[in-house]
Amino acid sequence: MAKAKGTVLVTGANRGIGFEVCRQLGREGVRVLLTARDPASGEEATARLRAEGLEVLFERLDVASQESIDALGARLAGREQRLAALINNAAITMDGFDENVAEKTTAVNFFGAWNVTDRLLPLLEGHGRLVMVSSSVGELGTLAPEIRRRFDPPPSKEALASLVREFIADVRSGHYARKGWPRSAYRVSKAALNALTRRLASELTPRGLLVNAVCPGWVRTRMGGSSAPRSLEQGADTIAWAAMLPPDGPSGGFFRDRKPIDW
């Protein structure tokens, strides 16, 4: 693994895969900004990693709050903090399926990642890395043909946002099945995140930024459950790898176990 210099920021990192990503990056000598919505759990997680001798600092961030995102951006800019990589790891999955689930899931998994990226992009160094933690459930092959055509090729970011809002509206009206949407807000949020990754990879090529998505697989976390076949170490490995790619590394790809997979 090539060593990245500078600082890497990880969202949703107080537990699970995000926490393990911070640990793996820290063990490579990277300075890590661990972010979490809850200050107490974020500070506790940071203290655990610092006790291992790793250079980890805590920053409060609620990816579903534009105010929180802007506050983080202002703090980092105020101290002239540059980022070697940004890892959008924060995500939720919710029981049931209704308008509330659709709105809250996409607010974190899609709009949260987009808004954090948009606010922190000016802080990314040349040849910086942008990593979206996604899932195979968002692969294009899992979508109905009429929906797949709207995600592939990826539309503009504005059109993509409108598409996600249309999904929420269709769930609200009860027309989602007739329109071809799956009965899974998590699936739609990850399909949208994948499309966003592809769009950003194209748009940010002139800056030399490497933009990739990673599927960690089904991992034993609070979200994944105890019966999941993959360990935290396995799930975090490719995410950390993508955050430490050399300047001539791949961009615009979807990876699992450090190997490309289909969108």
C-alpha positions as CSV (number, residue, x, y, z in Angstrom):
1,M,0.0,0.0,0.0
2,A,1.5,3.3,-1.1
3,K,1.8,5.8,1.8
4,A,-0.4,8.9,1.5
5,K,1.0,12.1,3.0
6,G,-1.3,14.5,4.7
7,T,-4.7,14.2,6.4
8,V,-7.7,11.9,5.6
9,L,-11.2,12.7,6.8
10,V,-13.6,9.9,7.4
11,T,-17.3,10.4,8.0
12,G,-19.4,8.2,10.3
13,A,-16.2,6.8,11.9
14,N,-17.1,6.3,15.6
15,R,-17.8,2.6,15.1
16,G,-17.9,-0.2,12.5
17,I,-16.2,0.0,9.2
18,G,-15.4,3.7,9.5
19,F,-13.6,3.2,12.8
20,E,-11.6,0.3,11.3
21,V,-10.7,2.5,8.3
22,C,-9.3,5.1,10.7
23,R,-7.3,2.4,12.4
24,Q,-5.8,1.0,9.2
25,L,-5.0,4.5,7.9
26,G,-3.5,5.5,11.2
27,R,-1.3,2.4,11.2
28,E,0.1,3.6,7.8
29,G,1.2,6.8,9.4
30,V,-1.7,8.9,8.1
31,R,-3.2,11.7,10.2
32,V,-6.9,11.0,10.5
33,L,-9.8,13.2,11.2
34,L,-12.5,11.0,12.7
35,T,-16.0,12.5,12.4
36,A,-19.2,11.5,14.0
37,R,-22.6,13.0,14.8
38,D,-22.4,12.4,18.5
39,P,-19.5,14.1,20.2
40,A,-19.4,11.7,23.2
41,S,-19.1,8.6,21.0
42,G,-16.7,10.4,18.6
43,E,-14.4,11.5,21.3
44,E,-14.4,8.0,22.9
45,A,-13.6,6.3,19.5
46,T,-10.8,8.9,19.0
47,A,-9.4,8.2,22.4
48,R,-9.3,4.4,21.7
49,L,-7.3,4.9,18.5
50,R,-4.9,7.5,20.1
51,A,-4.3,4.9,22.9
52,E,-2.9,2.7,20.1
53,G,-0.4,5.4,19.3
54,L,-2.3,6.7,16.2
55,E,-2.6,10.3,15.1
56,V,-6.4,10.7,15.2
57,L,-8.4,13.9,15.9
58,F,-12.1,14.2,16.3
59,E,-14.4,16.6,14.4
60,R,-18.1,16.7,14.9
61,L,-20.2,16.2,11.7
62,D,-23.8,15.3,11.0
63,V,-23.9,14.6,7.3
64,A,-27.6,15.1,7.2
65,S,-27.3,18.7,8.5
66,Q,-26.0,21.4,6.1
67,E,-25.3,23.6,9.1
68,S,-23.0,21.0,10.6
69,I,-21.3,20.4,7.2
70,D,-20.7,24.2,6.8
71,A,-19.4,24.5,10.3
72,L,-16.9,21.7,9.7
73,G,-15.8,23.3,6.4
74,A,-15.3,26.6,8.1
75,R,-13.3,25.1,11.0
76,L,-11.0,23.3,8.6
77,A,-10.6,26.2,6.2
78,G,-9.9,28.5,9.2
79,R,-6.9,26.5,10.2
80,E,-5.9,26.1,6.5
81,Q,-6.3,22.3,6.7
82,R,-5.7,20.4,3.5
83,L,-7.0,16.9,2.9
84,A,-5.2,14.1,1.1
85,A,-8.5,12.2,1.0
86,L,-12.1,12.4,1.9
87,I,-14.0,9.1,2.7
88,N,-17.7,9.4,2.6
89,N,-18.5,6.4,4.9
90,A,-21.5,7.6,6.9
91,A,-24.7,5.6,6.0
92,I,-27.8,4.3,7.6
93,T,-30.4,1.6,6.9
94,M,-33.8,1.6,8.4
95,D,-36.6,-0.9,9.0
96,G,-39.7,-0.6,7.0
97,F,-40.5,1.3,3.9
98,D,-42.4,4.5,3.7
99,E,-41.9,8.2,2.9
100,N,-40.0,8.8,6.1
101,V,-37.6,5.9,5.5
102,A,-37.0,7.0,1.9
103,E,-36.3,10.6,2.9
104,K,-34.1,9.9,5.9
105,T,-32.1,7.2,4.1
106,T,-31.3,9.3,1.0
107,A,-30.6,12.3,3.2
108,V,-27.6,10.5,4.7
109,N,-26.5,8.0,2.1
110,F,-26.8,10.2,-1.0
111,F,-27.4,13.9,-0.2
112,G,-25.1,13.7,2.8
113,A,-22.2,12.4,0.8
114,W,-22.9,14.9,-2.0
115,N,-23.1,17.9,0.4
116,V,-20.0,16.9,2.4
117,T,-18.1,16.5,-0.9
118,D,-19.3,19.8,-2.3
119,R,-18.3,21.7,0.8
120,L,-14.9,20.0,1.3
121,L,-13.7,19.7,-2.3
122,P,-11.8,23.1,-2.1
123,L,-9.7,21.5,0.7
124,L,-8.6,18.5,-1.3
125,E,-5.0,18.5,-2.4
126,G,-3.9,18.0,-6.0
127,H,-4.2,14.3,-6.8
128,G,-6.4,13.9,-3.7
129,R,-8.7,10.9,-3.4
130,L,-12.4,10.9,-3.0
131,V,-13.9,7.6,-1.8
132,M,-17.6,6.8,-1.7
133,V,-18.4,3.7,0.5
134,S,-21.2,2.1,-1.5
135,S,-22.8,-1.4,-1.7
136,S,-23.4,-4.1,-4.3
137,V,-27.2,-3.6,-3.6
138,G,-26.9,-0.4,-5.7
139,E,-25.5,-2.2,-8.8
140,L,-27.3,-1.3,-12.0
141,G,-28.2,-4.9,-12.6
142,T,-30.4,-4.9,-9.5
143,L,-32.7,-2.1,-10.9
144,A,-35.7,-2.4,-13.2
145,P,-34.8,-1.5,-16.8
146,E,-36.8,1.7,-16.8
147,I,-35.0,2.9,-13.7
148,R,-31.6,1.7,-14.8
149,R,-31.8,3.8,-17.9
150,R,-32.3,6.9,-15.7
151,F,-29.1,6.2,-13.8
152,D,-26.9,4.9,-16.6
153,P,-25.3,6.8,-18.1
154,P,-25.2,9.1,-15.0
155,P,-27.1,12.3,-15.5
156,S,-25.9,15.7,-14.2
157,K,-25.7,16.1,-10.5
158,E,-28.8,18.3,-10.5
159,A,-30.8,15.8,-12.6
160,L,-29.6,13.0,-10.2
161,A,-30.8,14.9,-7.2
162,S,-34.2,15.5,-8.9
163,L,-34.4,11.7,-9.6
164,V,-33.9,10.9,-6.0
165,R,-36.5,13.4,-4.9
166,E,-38.9,11.9,-7.5
167,F,-38.3,8.5,-5.8
168,I,-39.3,10.0,-2.5
169,A,-42.4,11.6,-4.0
170,D,-43.4,8.3,-5.6
171,V,-43.1,6.5,-2.3
172,R,-45.2,9.3,-0.7
173,S,-47.9,8.9,-3.4
174,G,-47.8,5.1,-3.4
175,H,-46.8,5.0,-7.1
176,Y,-43.3,3.8,-6.7
177,A,-43.9,0.2,-7.8
178,R,-45.8,1.3,-10.9
179,K,-42.9,3.5,-11.8
180,G,-40.4,0.7,-11.4
181,W,-38.7,1.7,-8.2
182,P,-37.5,-1.1,-5.8
183,R,-39.0,-1.4,-2.4
184,S,-35.7,-0.3,-0.8
185,A,-34.6,3.2,0.0
186,Y,-31.1,1.8,0.8
187,R,-30.8,0.3,-2.7
188,V,-31.9,3.6,-4.4
189,S,-29.6,5.6,-2.2
190,K,-26.6,3.5,-3.2
191,A,-27.5,3.4,-6.9
192,A,-27.6,7.2,-6.7
193,L,-24.3,7.4,-4.9
194,N,-22.7,5.2,-7.5
195,A,-24.0,7.5,-10.3
196,L,-22.7,10.5,-8.4
197,T,-19.3,8.9,-8.1
198,R,-19.1,8.4,-11.9
199,R,-20.3,11.9,-12.6
200,L,-17.7,13.4,-10.1
201,A,-14.9,11.3,-11.5
202,S,-15.5,12.8,-14.9
203,E,-16.0,16.4,-13.7
204,L,-12.9,16.3,-11.4
205,T,-10.5,14.8,-13.9
206,P,-8.9,18.2,-14.7
207,R,-8.0,18.6,-11.0
208,G,-6.2,15.3,-11.0
209,L,-8.5,13.9,-8.3
210,L,-9.1,10.2,-8.0
211,V,-12.8,9.4,-7.4
212,N,-13.9,5.9,-6.7
213,A,-16.6,3.9,-5.0
214,V,-16.0,0.8,-2.8
215,C,-18.2,-2.1,-1.8
216,P,-16.9,-3.4,1.5
217,G,-19.2,-6.5,1.3
218,W,-21.4,-7.8,4.0
219,V,-19.5,-7.0,7.1
220,R,-20.1,-7.9,10.8
221,T,-21.2,-4.6,12.1
222,R,-24.2,-3.3,14.0
223,M,-25.7,-2.5,10.6
224,G,-24.6,-5.8,8.9
225,G,-25.4,-8.1,11.8
226,S,-23.4,-10.8,13.6
227,S,-24.1,-13.4,10.8
228,A,-22.3,-11.4,8.1
229,P,-19.4,-13.4,6.6
230,R,-16.8,-10.6,6.4
231,S,-14.7,-9.1,9.2
232,L,-14.2,-5.4,9.9
233,E,-10.6,-5.7,8.7
234,Q,-11.8,-7.2,5.4
235,G,-14.5,-4.6,4.9
236,A,-12.2,-1.7,5.6
237,D,-9.2,-2.8,3.6
238,T,-10.3,-1.6,0.1
239,I,-11.6,1.6,1.5
240,A,-8.2,2.4,3.0
241,W,-6.5,1.3,-0.2
242,A,-8.6,3.6,-2.3
243,A,-7.8,6.5,0.0
244,M,-4.1,5.9,-0.5
245,L,-3.9,5.3,-4.2
246,P,-0.8,6.8,-6.0
247,P,-1.4,9.8,-8.3
248,D,-1.6,7.5,-11.3
249,G,-4.1,5.2,-9.7
250,P,-7.6,4.4,-11.1
251,S,-10.5,6.8,-11.1
252,G,-14.2,6.4,-11.8
253,G,-14.2,2.8,-10.7
254,F,-16.2,0.5,-8.4
255,F,-14.1,-1.8,-6.3
256,R,-14.4,-4.8,-4.0
257,D,-11.3,-6.5,-2.5
258,R,-9.1,-4.1,-4.5
259,K,-10.5,-5.4,-7.8
260,P,-12.9,-3.6,-10.1
261,I,-16.6,-4.7,-10.2
262,D,-19.4,-3.7,-12.5
263,W,-21.5,-0.7,-11.8
